[in-house]
Structure formats: structure tokens, C-alpha cells
């Protein structure tokens, strides 16, 4: 393996790790937004996700995370 190939491989690993962390942060922020809307506006989790235009394909994930946060 050349230094260039090694550098490319390490950069790809680093990029993947950064992407994972950014996605986890975005997810946690969204869960906080959902929880705040539920608390402050007395919305259900579905109503809060409607207000945030969360795609239907991701709603079960967020509903589960909100449930874990409120336990």
C-alpha cells in the first residue's frame, strides 16, 4: 500500500466518523425540538413531528428516541 492509498483510506475513515457524529448531533437536536414542542404546546409526539415536517420514514425512530428521553 502506498502512502497515497493509506492517506486516502485514513481520510475516508475520518470522514465517516465526522459524518456519524454530525448525524447523531442533528438527531439529538431534533429530539430536543420535539420534546420542547410537546411540553410547551401540549402537542402529541405526532403533532410535534408534523410541526417539524419530519418525514414519515423517520418518525418511528424519533418517536422511540423521544420515549427514551422522557422515561
CNS distance restraints for C-alpha pairs under 8 A (distance, minus, plus):
assign (resid   1 and name CA) (resid   5 and name CA) 6.14 0.50 0.50
assign (resid   1 and name CA) (resid   6 and name CA) 6.57 0.50 0.50
assign (resid   2 and name CA) (resid   6 and name CA) 6.18 0.50 0.50
assign (resid   3 and name CA) (resid   7 and name CA) 5.96 0.50 0.50
assign (resid   4 and name CA) (resid   8 and name CA) 6.12 0.50 0.50
assign (resid   5 and name CA) (resid   9 and name CA) 6.14 0.50 0.50
assign (resid   6 and name CA) (resid  10 and name CA) 6.14 0.50 0.50
assign (resid   7 and name CA) (resid  11 and name CA) 6.08 0.50 0.50
assign (resid   8 and name CA) (resid  12 and name CA) 6.20 0.50 0.50
assign (resid   9 and name CA) (resid  13 and name CA) 6.34 0.50 0.50
assign (resid  10 and name CA) (resid  14 and name CA) 6.13 0.50 0.50
assign (resid  11 and name CA) (resid  15 and name CA) 6.02 0.50 0.50
assign (resid  12 and name CA) (resid  16 and name CA) 6.16 0.50 0.50
assign (resid  13 and name CA) (resid  17 and name CA) 6.29 0.50 0.50
assign (resid  14 and name CA) (resid  18 and name CA) 6.21 0.50 0.50
assign (resid  15 and name CA) (resid  19 and name CA) 6.10 0.50 0.50
assign (resid  16 and name CA) (resid  20 and name CA) 6.16 0.50 0.50
assign (resid  17 and name CA) (resid  21 and name CA) 6.28 0.50 0.50
assign (resid  18 and name CA) (resid  22 and name CA) 6.15 0.50 0.50
assign (resid  19 and name CA) (resid  23 and name CA) 6.07 0.50 0.50
assign (resid  20 and name CA) (resid  24 and name CA) 6.15 0.50 0.50
assign (resid  21 and name CA) (resid  25 and name CA) 6.18 0.50 0.50
assign (resid  22 and name CA) (resid  26 and name CA) 6.18 0.50 0.50
assign (resid  23 and name CA) (resid  27 and name CA) 6.09 0.50 0.50
assign (resid  24 and name CA) (resid  28 and name CA) 6.20 0.50 0.50
assign (resid  25 and name CA) (resid  29 and name CA) 6.17 0.50 0.50
assign (resid  26 and name CA) (resid  30 and name CA) 6.19 0.50 0.50
assign (resid  27 and name CA) (resid  31 and name CA) 6.26 0.50 0.50
assign (resid  27 and name CA) (resid  62 and name CA) 7.97 0.50 0.50
assign (resid  28 and name CA) (resid  32 and name CA) 6.26 0.50 0.50
assign (resid  29 and name CA) (resid  33 and name CA) 6.24 0.50 0.50
assign (resid  30 and name CA) (resid  34 and name CA) 6.17 0.50 0.50
assign (resid  31 and name CA) (resid  35 and name CA) 6.14 0.50 0.50
assign (resid  31 and name CA) (resid  62 and name CA) 6.49 0.50 0.50
assign (resid  31 and name CA) (resid  65 and name CA) 6.80 0.50 0.50
assign (resid  31 and name CA) (resid  66 and name CA) 5.86 0.50 0.50
assign (resid  32 and name CA) (resid  36 and name CA) 6.07 0.50 0.50
assign (resid  33 and name CA) (resid  37 and name CA) 6.16 0.50 0.50
assign (resid  34 and name CA) (resid  38 and name CA) 6.16 0.50 0.50
assign (resid  34 and name CA) (resid  45 and name CA) 6.92 0.50 0.50
assign (resid  34 and name CA) (resid  48 and name CA) 5.49 0.50 0.50
assign (resid  34 and name CA) (resid  49 and name CA) 6.50 0.50 0.50
assign (resid  34 and name CA) (resid  52 and name CA) 7.83 0.50 0.50
assign (resid  34 and name CA) (resid  66 and name CA) 7.46 0.50 0.50
assign (resid  35 and name CA) (resid  39 and name CA) 6.11 0.50 0.50
assign (resid  35 and name CA) (resid  45 and name CA) 7.82 0.50 0.50
assign (resid  35 and name CA) (resid  48 and name CA) 7.98 0.50 0.50
assign (resid  35 and name CA) (resid  66 and name CA) 6.68 0.50 0.50
assign (resid  36 and name CA) (resid  40 and name CA) 5.82 0.50 0.50
assign (resid  36 and name CA) (resid  41 and name CA) 7.99 0.50 0.50
assign (resid  37 and name CA) (resid  41 and name CA) 5.45 0.50 0.50
assign (resid  37 and name CA) (resid  42 and name CA) 7.13 0.50 0.50
assign (resid  37 and name CA) (resid  43 and name CA) 6.51 0.50 0.50
assign (resid  37 and name CA) (resid  48 and name CA) 5.85 0.50 0.50
assign (resid  38 and name CA) (resid  42 and name CA) 4.96 0.50 0.50
assign (resid  38 and name CA) (resid  43 and name CA) 4.39 0.50 0.50
assign (resid  38 and name CA) (resid  44 and name CA) 5.89 0.50 0.50
assign (resid  38 and name CA) (resid  45 and name CA) 6.45 0.50 0.50
assign (resid  38 and name CA) (resid  48 and name CA) 6.12 0.50 0.50
assign (resid  39 and name CA) (resid  43 and name CA) 7.14 0.50 0.50
assign (resid  43 and name CA) (resid  47 and name CA) 5.55 0.50 0.50
assign (resid  43 and name CA) (resid  48 and name CA) 5.87 0.50 0.50
assign (resid  44 and name CA) (resid  48 and name CA) 6.20 0.50 0.50
assign (resid  45 and name CA) (resid  49 and name CA) 6.19 0.50 0.50
assign (resid  45 and name CA) (resid  63 and name CA) 6.68 0.50 0.50
assign (resid  46 and name CA) (resid  50 and name CA) 6.12 0.50 0.50
assign (resid  47 and name CA) (resid  51 and name CA) 6.20 0.50 0.50
assign (resid  48 and name CA) (resid  52 and name CA) 6.39 0.50 0.50
assign (resid  49 and name CA) (resid  53 and name CA) 6.00 0.50 0.50
assign (resid  49 and name CA) (resid  54 and name CA) 5.33 0.50 0.50
assign (resid  49 and name CA) (resid  59 and name CA) 7.31 0.50 0.50
assign (resid  50 and name CA) (resid  54 and name CA) 6.35 0.50 0.50
assign (resid  54 and name CA) (resid  58 and name CA) 6.88 0.50 0.50
assign (resid  54 and name CA) (resid  59 and name CA) 6.67 0.50 0.50
assign (resid  55 and name CA) (resid  59 and name CA) 6.54 0.50 0.50
assign (resid  56 and name CA) (resid  60 and name CA) 7.94 0.50 0.50
assign (resid  58 and name CA) (resid  62 and name CA) 6.53 0.50 0.50
assign (resid  59 and name CA) (resid  63 and name CA) 5.90 0.50 0.50
assign (resid  60 and name CA) (resid  64 and name CA) 6.08 0.50 0.50
assign (resid  61 and name CA) (resid  65 and name CA) 6.33 0.50 0.50
assign (resid  62 and name CA) (resid  66 and name CA) 6.02 0.50 0.50
assign (resid  63 and name CA) (resid  67 and name CA) 6.12 0.50 0.50
assign (resid  64 and name CA) (resid  68 and name CA) 6.30 0.50 0.50
assign (resid  65 and name CA) (resid  69 and name CA) 6.25 0.50 0.50
assign (resid  66 and name CA) (resid  70 and name CA) 6.32 0.50 0.50
assign (resid  67 and name CA) (resid  71 and name CA) 6.40 0.50 0.50
